[in-house]
Amino acid sequence: MARHVMKRALRGKPSQWVTIWLFFLIAIGGLWYPWLGYLMLAMMLGIPALAYFRSRYWCGNLCPRGAFLDIVLYHFSPHRPYPKLFKKQSFRWAVFSFIMTIFAIRMTLAWGHWMAVGGLFVNMCVVTSMVAILLGVIFNQRAWCAICPMGTLQESLGKLGSGQTKAKKAAAKATKLLPPVE
């Protein structure tokens, strides 16, 4: 019985226990130190490179918000399925476009004021986290992840990357079937 209780208390992957502190650092610490928002920029730039090779690996293993959702919000979630609409590519890309449009407009207004740019990233983290928490207490803790703009981008890049890998493997296999060149 003690194992069951301990396992329940230590919910989440080991990598999530390492990255969860970034969520609190940016979402809470960033309110007083907007420069911390640049940590989000670093993550946003690194995610596409990883996604090309590992698709949504970031989402399930390294995402600080995902760690918070799995470790903390899990205990407050009714664990209901999220709406089927969240699975539709058109809806997911509409959410992506909406958030990136708001981000671009706000970035043009903040440009040149570097603390304001950092604050923009913090604000984006806080607002999307509030949406994630709301969806988590209505549906399940990972409902936000279904429509997360970075997850949508990662999935597309992952498909592109895996397509390239499959094409390379097929070409290598075809080359092996060809008679040797003399």
C-alpha positions in Angstrom: 0.0 0.0 0.0 2.9 2.4 0.7 4.2 2.0 -2.8 0.8 3.0 -4.3 0.6 6.1 -2.1 4.2 7.0 -3.0 3.7 6.4 -6.7 0.6 8.7 -6.6 2.5 11.4 -4.8 5.4 11.3 -7.3 3.3 11.6 -10.4 5.2 12.7 -13.5 8.3 11.7 -15.4 11.7 12.4 -13.9 12.4 14.9 -16.7 9.2 16.7 -15.8 10.3 17.1 -12.2 13.4 18.8 -13.6 11.6 21.2 -15.9 8.6 22.1 -13.8 10.6 24.7 -11.9 10.9 26.7 -15.3 7.2 27.0 -15.4 7.1 28.7 -12.0 10.2 30.7 -12.7 8.7 32.2 -15.8 5.0 32.5 -14.9 5.6 33.9 -11.4 9.1 35.2 -11.3 8.7 36.8 -14.7 6.0 39.1 -13.2 8.7 40.8 -11.2 11.7 40.1 -13.6 10.4 40.4 -17.1 13.8 39.4 -18.5 12.9 35.8 -17.5 10.5 35.8 -20.4 13.5 35.3 -22.7 13.7 31.8 -21.4 10.5 31.2 -23.3 12.0 32.6 -26.4 14.9 30.2 -26.0 12.5 27.3 -25.7 10.4 28.5 -28.6 13.5 28.6 -30.8 14.8 25.2 -29.7 11.5 23.3 -29.9 11.3 23.3 -33.8 14.8 21.8 -34.1 13.9 19.0 -31.7 10.5 18.5 -33.2 11.9 17.8 -36.7 13.6 14.7 -35.3 11.4 13.7 -32.3 7.9 15.2 -33.2 6.1 16.0 -29.9 8.8 14.6 -27.6 9.1 18.1 -25.9 5.4 18.0 -25.0 5.4 14.8 -23.0 8.9 15.0 -21.5 10.3 18.5 -21.4 7.6 21.1 -21.5 7.5 23.0 -18.2 3.7 23.8 -18.6 3.1 20.1 -19.4 5.0 19.1 -16.3 2.8 21.5 -14.2 -0.3 20.1 -15.8 0.7 16.4 -15.2 2.1 16.9 -11.7 -0.1 19.5 -10.1 -3.3 20.0 -12.2 -3.8 16.3 -12.5 -5.2 16.2 -8.9 -7.8 18.9 -9.7 -9.0 17.5 -13.1 -12.2 15.5 -13.6 -10.3 13.5 -16.3 -13.0 13.9 -18.9 -12.3 13.7 -22.6 -11.8 17.0 -24.3 -14.0 18.1 -27.2 -13.5 16.3 -30.6 -13.1 19.8 -32.0 -9.7 20.0 -30.3 -8.5 17.1 -32.5 -9.3 18.9 -35.8 -6.3 20.2 -37.6 -8.3 23.2 -38.9 -9.2 24.2 -35.3 -5.7 23.7 -34.0 -4.2 25.8 -36.8 -6.9 28.5 -36.1 -5.7 28.6 -32.5 -2.1 28.8 -33.7 -2.9 31.6 -36.1 -4.9 33.6 -33.5 -2.2 33.4 -30.8 0.6 34.1 -33.2 -1.3 37.1 -34.6 -1.8 38.6 -31.2 1.8 37.9 -30.4 3.0 39.6 -33.6 0.9 42.7 -33.0 2.1 43.0 -29.4 5.7 42.3 -30.5 5.6 45.2 -32.9 4.3 47.5 -30.1 7.0 46.4 -27.7 9.9 46.2 -30.2 13.0 48.2 -29.0 11.9 48.1 -25.4 13.7 44.9 -24.4 12.2 44.6 -20.9 8.7 45.0 -22.5 9.6 42.2 -25.0 10.6 39.9 -22.1 7.4 40.9 -20.4 5.4 40.0 -23.5 6.8 36.4 -23.3 5.9 36.2 -19.6 2.4 37.5 -20.3 1.9 35.0 -23.1 3.0 32.2 -20.7 0.6 33.4 -17.9 -2.4 33.9 -20.2 -2.0 30.6 -22.0 -1.4 28.9 -18.6 -4.7 30.3 -17.3 -6.5 28.9 -20.4 -4.7 25.6 -19.8 -5.8 25.5 -16.1 -9.4 26.4 -17.1 -9.5 23.6 -19.7 -7.8 21.3 -17.2 -10.4 21.7 -14.5 -13.3 21.4 -17.0 -12.0 18.4 -19.1 -8.6 16.8 -18.3 -5.2 18.2 -17.3 -3.8 17.9 -20.8 -6.7 19.4 -22.7 -4.6 22.5 -23.5 -1.9 20.4 -25.0 -4.3 19.2 -27.8 -4.6 22.8 -29.1 -1.2 24.2 -27.9 0.3 26.2 -30.8 3.8 24.9 -30.1 2.4 21.3 -30.1 0.7 21.9 -33.4 3.9 23.2 -34.9 5.9 20.3 -33.4 3.5 17.7 -34.8 3.8 19.2 -38.3 7.5 19.4 -38.2 7.7 15.9 -36.8 5.7 14.6 -39.8 8.0 16.5 -42.1 11.1 15.1 -40.4 9.8 11.5 -40.2 8.8 11.8 -43.9 12.3 12.7 -44.7 13.7 9.8 -42.7 11.3 7.4 -44.3 12.3 8.7 -47.8 16.0 8.3 -46.9 15.4 4.7 -45.6 13.4 3.8 -48.7 16.2 5.3 -50.9 18.8 3.3 -49.0 16.8 0.1 -49.3 16.3 0.7 -53.0 20.1 1.3 -53.4 20.8 -2.0 -51.8 18.5 -3.8 -54.3 20.4 -2.3 -57.3 23.1 -4.3 -59.0 26.6 -3.1 -58.1 28.1 -0.5 -60.5 31.2 -1.8 -62.3 
